[in-house]
Amino acid sequence: MLDLVHLVLFTFLAVIAVAIIRLKDLFAAVMLMGIFSLLSASLFTVMDAVDVAFTEAAVGAGISTILMLATLALTDSEEHPAHNRFKPLPLLAVVATGAVLVYGTFDMPRYGDPDAPIHRHVAPHYIEHTDDEIGVPNMVTAVLASYRGYDTWGETTVIFTAGVGVLLLLSGHAVVESLRRRRTKGPEGSK
């Protein structure tokens, strides 16, 4: 039953990705990208990666969609391609990169395999000693906040820095707009 849910979600993701590529209306593409992120979060939840699902829902479906809609408010909502000539080289590069990435997954352990290295190396230690060493009843919280605390801190720093950068870019737009308004007023507006 679970494989059927995975298959349905992956099919929806593929159909939406193709639709996003083919759309000329940028507003519709942004909305479909939000739906794509929401479906990705659902897939992560089904795969028992709830922490990744929360991040995907908040960043992918939430803030990214809002930022793209804000960008569309400043630009035209229709794509205007310079030319529609087919170029095989970019397609070939994407197909080759995809083939290399898929080839790289062939030696990975099967999904959920209890004999995978990750299940034999650190996970047993976390399961046995989390309560004694950390005292946090939730193992995921203990791993993210304590065992991998520096990693989580680094990820949080990167996300915070990206947020500050976006805010600075958006505030820079307001400065540019006010300068543009002053220029259009002409010499009379400066008196």
Rosetta silent file (secondary structure, phi, psi, omega in degrees, C-alpha in Angstrom):
SEQUENCE: MLDLVHLVLFTFLAVIAVAIIRLKDLFAAVMLMGIFSLLSASLFTVMDAVDVAFTEAAVGAGISTILMLATLALTDSEEHPAHNRFKPLPLLAVVATGAVLVYGTFDMPRYGDPDAPIHRHVAPHYIEHTDDEIGVPNMVTAVLASYRGYDTWGETTVIFTAGVGVLLLLSGHAVVESLRRRRTKGPEGSK
SCORE:     score description
SCORE:     0.000 S_00000001
   1 L     0.000  -41.307 -178.758    0.000    0.000    0.000 S_00000001
   2 H   -65.269  -36.337  177.887    2.822    2.388    0.897 S_00000001
   3 H   -64.832  -32.826  177.298    4.515    1.812   -2.460 S_00000001
   4 H   -66.405  -40.948  177.758    1.280    2.813   -4.194 S_00000001
   5 H   -63.339  -44.517  176.731    1.213    6.104   -2.247 S_00000001
   6 H   -58.448  -46.279 -178.544    4.858    6.745   -3.207 S_00000001
   7 H   -61.935  -43.615  179.497    4.077    5.984   -6.843 S_00000001
   8 H   -64.080  -45.374  179.826    1.054    8.302   -6.900 S_00000001
   9 H   -64.380  -42.669  178.105    2.976   11.168   -5.269 S_00000001
  10 H   -64.005  -37.459  178.127    5.955   10.731   -7.609 S_00000001
  11 H   -64.186  -46.356  176.835    3.589   10.670  -10.604 S_00000001
  12 H   -58.709  -43.220  179.643    1.931   13.904   -9.465 S_00000001
  13 H   -61.112  -42.718 -179.983    5.369   15.481   -8.955 S_00000001
  14 H   -65.605  -43.220 -179.907    6.456   14.486  -12.467 S_00000001
  15 H   -63.921  -43.304 -179.988    3.246   15.772  -14.068 S_00000001
  16 H   -66.565  -39.406  178.446    3.481   19.085  -12.203 S_00000001
  17 H   -61.585  -43.037  177.737    7.165   19.483  -13.118 S_00000001
  18 H   -65.139  -40.238  178.829    6.358   19.018  -16.819 S_00000001
  19 H   -63.684  -40.397  178.801    3.451   21.466  -16.517 S_00000001
  20 H   -61.890  -42.296 -178.934    5.711   24.071  -14.877 S_00000001
  21 H   -63.943  -37.358 -173.501    8.219   23.757  -17.713 S_00000001
  22 H   -85.016  -15.896 -176.268    5.553   24.153  -20.397 S_00000001
  23 L   -71.961  144.179  172.660    3.670   27.109  -18.888 S_00000001
  24 L  -101.243  -25.211  179.060    4.089   30.605  -20.267 S_00000001
  25 E   -79.751  114.380 -175.025    2.029   32.253  -17.520 S_00000001
  26 H   -70.037  -31.405  177.136    4.475   32.893  -14.686 S_00000001
  27 H   -62.764  -45.625  178.110    1.756   33.271  -12.044 S_00000001
  28 H   -63.649  -37.235  178.307    0.435   29.793  -12.825 S_00000001
  29 H   -64.694  -40.494  178.043    4.010   28.446  -12.766 S_00000001
  30 H   -64.393  -42.173  178.790    4.602   29.936   -9.305 S_00000001
  31 H   -63.413  -41.832  178.318    1.359   28.418   -8.017 S_00000001
  32 H   -66.919  -32.661  176.590    2.301   25.021   -9.428 S_00000001
  33 H   -66.720  -36.638  174.570    5.747   25.310   -7.830 S_00000001
  34 H   -63.890  -41.808  177.171    4.035   25.853   -4.469 S_00000001
  35 H   -64.862  -40.024  177.132    1.890   22.777   -5.080 S_00000001
  36 H   -58.328  -45.524  179.497    5.030   20.850   -6.084 S_00000001
  37 H   -64.852  -39.122  178.595    6.668   21.797   -2.767 S_00000001
  38 H   -65.333  -40.899  176.148    3.554   20.821   -0.827 S_00000001
  39 H   -66.307  -36.084  176.205    3.459   17.428   -2.549 S_00000001
  40 H   -62.528  -42.187  177.485    7.183   17.020   -1.818 S_00000001
  41 H   -62.346  -38.692  177.182    6.463   17.705    1.858 S_00000001
  42 H   -63.977  -41.377  178.456    3.718   15.070    1.736 S_00000001
  43 H   -63.463  -42.223  177.590    6.139   12.594    0.192 S_00000001
  44 H   -62.734  -36.871  178.796    8.714   13.313    2.909 S_00000001
  45 H   -65.853  -43.284  178.909    6.044   12.754    5.556 S_00000001
  46 H   -63.758  -31.515 -179.552    5.075    9.401    4.044 S_00000001
  47 L   -87.131   12.279  177.540    8.770    8.468    4.018 S_00000001
  48 L    63.805   33.184  174.184    8.978    9.258    7.778 S_00000001
  49 L  -115.461   66.781 -172.597   11.169   12.340    7.330 S_00000001
  50 H   -65.522  -34.773  179.672    8.862   14.716    9.155 S_00000001
  51 H   -65.112  -39.043  177.000   11.621   17.228    9.978 S_00000001
  52 H   -69.406  -36.201  178.741   12.491   17.534    6.282 S_00000001
  53 H   -63.764  -41.439  176.782    8.774   17.778    5.463 S_00000001
  54 H   -60.246  -44.944 -179.824    8.366   20.715    7.861 S_00000001
  55 H   -63.706  -44.098  179.813   11.279   22.505    6.253 S_00000001
  56 H   -63.732  -41.157  179.993    9.989   21.853    2.731 S_00000001
  57 H   -66.605  -42.750 -177.409    6.502   23.051    3.648 S_00000001
  58 H   -72.463  -47.511 -174.969    7.767   26.205    5.357 S_00000001
  59 H   -84.680  -50.755 -175.333   10.515   27.171    2.921 S_00000001
  60 H   -70.707  -55.849 -176.911    9.387   25.588   -0.351 S_00000001
  61 H   -82.645  -25.046 -176.427    5.619   25.982   -0.235 S_00000001
  62 H   -91.163  -84.847 -170.484    5.585   28.958    2.108 S_00000001
  63 H   -67.685  -35.706  179.218    8.239   31.614    1.869 S_00000001
  64 H   -63.595  -42.169  178.741    9.487   30.740   -1.642 S_00000001
  65 H   -63.965  -42.374  179.318    5.995   31.074   -3.079 S_00000001
  66 H   -63.202  -44.370  179.640    5.490   34.399   -1.305 S_00000001
  67 H   -64.937  -38.723  178.762    8.833   35.739   -2.553 S_00000001
  68 H   -68.682  -37.507  175.989    8.118   34.637   -6.117 S_00000001
  69 H   -65.742  -38.082  176.375    4.680   36.261   -6.016 S_00000001
  70 H   -64.293  -38.039  177.283    6.286   39.453   -4.699 S_00000001
  71 H   -65.504  -40.641  178.780    8.752   39.299   -7.583 S_00000001
  72 H   -64.851  -28.900  177.832    5.902   38.849  -10.066 S_00000001
  73 H   -66.513  -22.815 -178.926    4.250   41.971   -8.653 S_00000001
  74 H   -95.843  -10.367 -176.477    7.352   43.884   -9.785 S_00000001
  75 L  -127.255 -174.672  175.884    7.640   42.295  -13.236 S_00000001
  76 L   -80.395  144.853 -176.396    5.476   41.115  -16.101 S_00000001
  77 L   -92.829    5.961  179.118    3.517   37.932  -15.436 S_00000001
  78 E  -118.499  135.305  179.249    3.927   36.563  -18.957 S_00000001
  79 L   -75.271  137.212  178.866    7.104   34.969  -20.283 S_00000001
  80 L  -123.246   85.311 -178.570    8.558   36.605  -23.387 S_00000001
  81 L   -69.218  144.686  179.566   11.112   34.229  -24.913 S_00000001
  82 L   -68.576  -37.564  179.009   13.589   35.761  -27.331 S_00000001
  83 L  -157.951  158.664 -177.735   13.285   32.802  -29.704 S_00000001
  84 L  -113.791   30.627 -178.742   11.770   29.339  -29.726 S_00000001
  85 L   -77.578  135.325  179.514   14.568   27.505  -31.523 S_00000001
  86 L   -72.851  129.537  177.493   15.290   24.009  -30.170 S_00000001
  87 L  -117.499  113.829 -176.358   18.779   23.652  -28.702 S_00000001
  88 H   -75.486  -24.334 -175.445   19.877   20.031  -28.201 S_00000001
  89 H   -63.517  -46.940  177.142   23.031   20.792  -26.166 S_00000001
  90 H   -62.613  -38.938  177.689   21.258   21.894  -22.936 S_00000001
  91 H   -62.948  -42.621  178.029   18.897   18.917  -23.192 S_00000001
  92 H   -62.513  -41.202  179.234   21.850   16.589  -23.699 S_00000001
  93 H   -63.609  -41.945  179.799   23.631   18.098  -20.668 S_00000001
  94 H   -66.990  -43.523 -179.867   20.557   17.628  -18.462 S_00000001
  95 H   -65.133  -41.940  179.136   19.995   14.034  -19.625 S_00000001
  96 H   -64.730  -43.655  177.948   23.681   13.171  -19.118 S_00000001
  97 H   -62.567  -43.408  177.499   23.723   14.720  -15.634 S_00000001
  98 H   -61.726  -40.673  178.811   20.527   12.867  -14.733 S_00000001
  99 H   -64.316  -41.083  178.276   21.966    9.584  -15.991 S_00000001
 100 H   -64.742  -40.955  179.246   25.127   10.071  -13.919 S_00000001
 101 H   -65.777  -42.044  177.760   23.061   10.858  -10.822 S_00000001
 102 H   -65.705  -40.974  177.651   20.846    7.805  -11.308 S_00000001
 103 H   -60.748  -35.412  178.935   23.934    5.651  -11.919 S_00000001
 104 H   -67.213  -17.134  179.929   25.367    6.942   -8.633 S_00000001
 105 L   -90.512   -6.722 -175.704   22.374    5.525   -6.745 S_00000001
 106 L   -64.822  -31.337 -178.539   22.832    1.935   -7.930 S_00000001
 107 L   -93.737    6.302  176.690   25.216    0.995   -5.114 S_00000001
 108 L   -74.523  150.934  176.985   23.078    2.587   -2.390 S_00000001
 109 L   -67.930  156.609  179.298   21.343    0.262    0.054 S_00000001
 110 L   -61.646  145.078 -179.836   17.682   -0.489   -0.478 S_00000001
 111 L   -58.940  126.254  179.177   15.273    2.021    1.155 S_00000001
 112 L    80.452    8.300 -179.078   14.528    0.887    4.734 S_00000001
 113 L   -66.138  119.708 -178.708   17.186   -1.848    4.680 S_00000001
 114 L   -68.871  -16.700  178.582   18.000   -2.673    8.327 S_00000001
 115 L   -93.492    7.512  178.063   21.518   -3.745    7.312 S_00000001
 116 L   -64.358  148.408 -177.331   22.339   -0.354    5.770 S_00000001
 117 H   -55.037  -34.943 -178.349   25.499    1.219    7.251 S_00000001
 118 H   -65.361  -29.287 -179.424   23.577    4.072    8.829 S_00000001
 119 H   -83.655  -12.836 -179.675   21.526    1.597   10.870 S_00000001
 120 H  -104.397  -14.646 -173.044   24.602   -0.267   12.107 S_00000001
 121 H   -95.465  -74.334 -172.005   26.904    2.639   12.930 S_00000001
 122 L  -100.385  -31.839 -174.865   25.394    5.507   14.942 S_00000001
 123 H   -56.683  -44.062  178.279   21.689    4.754   15.200 S_00000001
 124 H   -60.569  -36.534  177.885   22.047    1.961   17.795 S_00000001
 125 H   -64.146  -44.158  179.052   24.141    4.285   19.968 S_00000001
 126 H   -61.559  -43.989 -177.319   21.492    7.016   19.733 S_00000001
 127 H   -64.937  -41.710 -176.148   18.701    4.561   20.551 S_00000001
 128 H   -79.139  -35.720 -168.511   20.492    3.055   23.556 S_00000001
 129 H  -112.830   -0.028 -176.889   22.152    6.118   25.106 S_00000001
 130 H   -60.156  -45.342 -176.771   19.992    9.159   24.264 S_00000001
 131 H   -64.684  -39.534 -179.767   18.063    9.084   27.521 S_00000001
 132 H   -73.336  -43.727 -174.034   21.231    8.723   29.647 S_00000001
 133 H   -81.036  -37.873 -173.069   23.434   11.193   27.747 S_00000001
 134 L  -108.467  -41.892 -178.542   20.949   13.887   26.745 S_00000001
 135 L    82.455   15.437  179.025   17.821   13.366   28.832 S_00000001
 136 L  -102.923  125.775 -176.047   15.495   14.357   25.974 S_00000001
 137 L   -69.612  -26.303 -179.311   12.655   11.868   25.371 S_00000001
 138 L   -89.919  118.136 -175.010   12.350   12.652   21.649 S_00000001
 139 H   -67.088  -37.263  179.707   15.233   11.012   19.775 S_00000001
 140 H   -63.843  -43.271  178.290   14.972   13.273   16.700 S_00000001
 141 H   -63.732  -40.815  179.278   15.210   16.364   18.888 S_00000001
 142 H   -63.126  -41.656 -179.370   18.160   14.888   20.759 S_00000001
 143 H   -67.449  -47.479 -176.220   19.994   14.124   17.523 S_00000001
 144 H   -71.509  -36.996 -174.202   19.319   17.513   15.910 S_00000001
 145 H   -91.224  -23.677 -175.659   19.838   19.660   19.010 S_00000001
 146 H  -119.432  -63.501 -177.082   22.656   17.830   20.749 S_00000001
 147 H   -60.667  -42.600  179.859   24.496   15.140   18.798 S_00000001
 148 L  -111.282   36.569 -175.435   24.386   17.176   15.586 S_00000001
 149 H   -60.999  -42.707 -179.894   24.065   20.553   17.277 S_00000001
 150 H   -66.096  -38.387  177.945   26.855   22.243   15.332 S_00000001
 151 H   -63.937  -46.274  178.459   25.427   20.999   12.043 S_00000001
 152 H   -63.374  -40.042  177.873   21.951   22.252   12.955 S_00000001
 153 H   -62.132  -41.882  177.728   23.427   25.557   14.110 S_00000001
 154 H   -63.113  -43.372  178.617   25.242   25.894   10.764 S_00000001
 155 H   -63.072  -41.763  178.753   22.072   25.145    8.806 S_00000001
 156 H   -63.829  -39.144  178.318   20.147   27.688   10.882 S_00000001
 157 H   -63.739  -41.775  178.716   22.866   30.265   10.265 S_00000001
 158 H   -63.500  -45.024 -179.785   22.694   29.678    6.517 S_00000001
 159 H   -64.733  -41.604  178.414   18.891   30.023    6.497 S_00000001
 160 H   -62.902  -44.013  179.883   19.063   33.175    8.660 S_00000001
 161 H   -63.181  -40.962  177.134   21.715   34.704    6.390 S_00000001
 162 H   -63.091  -41.158  177.885   19.609   33.931    3.313 S_00000001
 163 H   -63.199  -43.096  177.570   16.586   35.547    4.967 S_00000001
 164 H   -63.434  -40.552  177.492   18.559   38.671    5.835 S_00000001
 165 H   -61.232  -42.491  178.064   19.870   38.809    2.264 S_00000001
 166 H   -64.029  -43.455  178.480   16.345   38.593    0.858 S_00000001
 167 H   -62.429  -40.194  177.287   15.163   41.338    3.206 S_00000001
 168 H   -64.690  -40.277  177.502   18.083   43.545    2.175 S_00000001
 169 H   -63.569  -42.836  179.417   17.301   42.941   -1.492 S_00000001
 170 H   -66.672  -38.803  178.340   13.641   43.800   -0.941 S_00000001
 171 H   -70.665  -31.798  175.500   14.509   46.944    1.001 S_00000001
 172 H   -62.884  -33.032  177.337   16.990   47.880   -1.732 S_00000001
 173 H   -63.934  -39.405  178.830   14.108   47.793   -4.191 S_00000001
 174 H   -63.857  -38.797  178.237   12.288   50.419   -2.131 S_00000001
 175 H   -65.232  -44.071  179.594   15.380   52.647   -2.254 S_00000001
 176 H   -62.645  -41.924  179.263   15.679   52.212   -6.021 S_00000001
 177 H   -63.385  -41.664  179.418   11.990   53.026   -6.466 S_00000001
 178 H   -66.112  -37.195  175.672   12.252   56.218   -4.399 S_00000001
 179 H   -65.319  -38.693  179.119   15.293   57.308   -6.474 S_00000001
 180 H   -65.153  -40.273  178.168   13.387   56.561   -9.656 S_00000001
 181 H   -64.008  -41.234  179.199   10.426   58.656   -8.470 S_00000001
 182 H   -62.698  -40.206 -179.051   12.708   61.582   -7.663 S_00000001
 183 H   -66.417  -36.186 -177.537   14.272   61.413  -11.128 S_00000001
 184 H   -74.597  -21.256  178.029   10.886   61.421  -12.870 S_00000001
 185 H   -69.395  -28.261  178.853    9.778   64.559  -10.989 S_00000001
 186 H    81.311 -169.562 -176.245   12.512   66.523  -12.722 S_00000001
 187 H   -66.171  -27.256 -179.852   14.095   69.801  -11.597 S_00000001
 188 H   -68.295  -35.206 -179.600   10.793   71.211  -10.356 S_00000001
 189 H   -69.997  -20.515 -177.546   10.411   68.377   -7.855 S_00000001
 190 H   -88.020   -9.024 -179.136   13.824   69.055   -6.377 S_00000001
 191 L   -77.832    0.000    0.000   13.091   72.708   -5.499 S_00000001
